[in-house]
Amino acid sequence: MRYHRVRFPALLRAAVRTVALYWCVLTLTFALLHLAPGDPATFLLPPGASAADATRLRAELGLDRPLVVQYARWLNATLRGDLGTSFTDRRAVTATIGDALPVSIALGGSSLLLSFLVGSLACFLDQRQLSRERCSGQRLDRGELEERRRSRIDDTATCCRRE
């Protein structure tokens, strides 16, 4: 008896890959943050802070808990959309991202439009060159056309000349 492999729809496969990639990025980010040298609590405290202040801050941030518990809390908060508080601004990270989002969308959209226009122009010019070579009455095989296209030989003297 032959077994048939059940194929998932493409959308479901893409969703599974997205979740797997998201988990890998989150895990790698968490690992890199914890492998970085230094203690985050001493980084956030002023230079004259006492050891009791550092212990209190570690407890507030949850750095005194086991690594597995920290990872579970961090993963849960990230999945809920809580990216935490910025160390520099003391604001929610989502609010900081929200402030920068309109500018980022405008830059991305304008670069997309510019690349579309440049690509369309390049395609138009390439097709124009190709049609000129066809109008010249020369019979070129596909290899010669590709060679001319690659080397950008512009034979404008004989191109589309009416005799």
For each residue, the residues with C-beta under 8 A, 3 or more apart:
1:
2:
3:
4:
5:
6:
7:
8: 12 13 16
9: 12 13
10: 13 14
11: 14 15
12: 8 9 15 16
13: 8 9 10 16 17
14: 10 11 17 18
15: 11 12 18 19
16: 8 12 13 19 20
17: 13 14 20 21
18: 14 15 21 22
19: 15 16 22 23
20: 16 17 23 24
21: 17 18 24 25
22: 18 19 25 26
23: 19 20 26 27
24: 20 21 27 28
25: 21 22 28 29
26: 22 23 29 30 74 75 78
27: 23 24 30 31 71
28: 24 25 31 32
29: 25 26 32 33
30: 26 27 33 34 70 71 74 75
31: 27 28 34 35
32: 28 29 35 36
33: 29 30 36
34: 30 31 67 70
35: 31 32
36: 32 33
37:
38: 42 43
39: 42 43 54 58 63
40: 43 44 61 63
41: 44 45 54 57 58 61 63
42: 38 39 45 49 54
43: 38 39 40 87
44: 40 41 57 87
45: 41 42 49 53 54 57
46: 49
47:
48:
49: 42 45 46 53 54
50: 53 54
51: 54 55
52: 55 56
53: 45 49 50 56 57
54: 39 41 42 45 49 50 51 57 58
55: 51 52 58 59 64
56: 52 53 59 60
57: 41 44 45 53 54 60 61
58: 39 41 54 55 61 63 64
59: 55 56 62 63 64
60: 56 57
61: 40 41 57 58
62: 59 65 69 70 73
63: 39 40 41 58 59 70
64: 55 58 59
65: 62 69 70 73
66: 69 70
67: 34 70 71
68: 71 72
69: 62 65 66 72 73
70: 30 34 62 63 65 66 67 73 74
71: 27 30 67 68 74 75
72: 68 69 75 76
73: 62 65 69 70 76 77
74: 26 30 70 71 77 78
75: 26 30 71 72 78 79
76: 72 73 79 80
77: 73 74 80 82 83 84
78: 26 74 75 81 82 83
79: 75 76
80: 76 77
81: 78 94
82: 77 78 94
83: 77 78 92 93 94 97
84: 77 92 93
85: 90 91 92 93
86: 89 90 91 92 93 96
87: 43 44 90
88:
89: 86 96
90: 85 86 87
91: 85 86 95 96
92: 83 84 85 86 95 96
93: 83 84 85 86 96 97
94: 81 82 83 97 98
95: 91 92 98 99
96: 86 89 91 92 93 99 100
97: 83 93 94 100 101
98: 94 95 101
99: 95 96
100: 96 97 103 104
101: 97 98 104 105
102: 105 106
103: 100 106 107
104: 100 101 107 108
105: 101 102 108 109
106: 102 103 109 110
107: 103 104 110 111
108: 104 105 111 112
109: 105 106 112 113
110: 106 107 113 114
111: 107 108 114 115
112: 108 109 115 116
113: 109 110 116 117
114: 110 111 117 118
115: 111 112 118 119
116: 112 113 119 120
117: 113 114 120 121
118: 114 115 121 122
119: 115 116 122 123
120: 116 117 123 124
121: 117 118 124 125
122: 118 119 125 126
123: 119 120 126 127
124: 120 121 127 128
125: 121 122 128 129
126: 122 123 129 130 149
127: 123 124 130 131
128: 124 125 131 132
129: 125 126 132 133 148 149 152 154
130: 126 127 133 134 145 149
131: 127 128 134 135
132: 128 129 135 136 155 156 159 160
133: 129 130 136 138 140 145 148 155 159
134: 130 131 140
135: 131 132 159 160
136: 132 133 155 158 159 160 161
137:
138: 133
139:
140: 133 134 144 145 148
141: 144 145
142: 145 146
143: 146 147
144: 140 141 147 148
145: 130 133 140 141 142 148 149
146: 142 143 149 150
147: 143 144 150 151
148: 129 133 140 144 145 151 152 153
149: 126 129 130 145 146 152
150: 146 147
151: 147 148
152: 129 148 149
153: 148
154: 129
155: 132 133 136 158 159
156: 132 159
157: 161
158: 136 155 161
159: 132 133 135 136 155 156
160: 132 135 136
161: 136 157 158
162:
163:
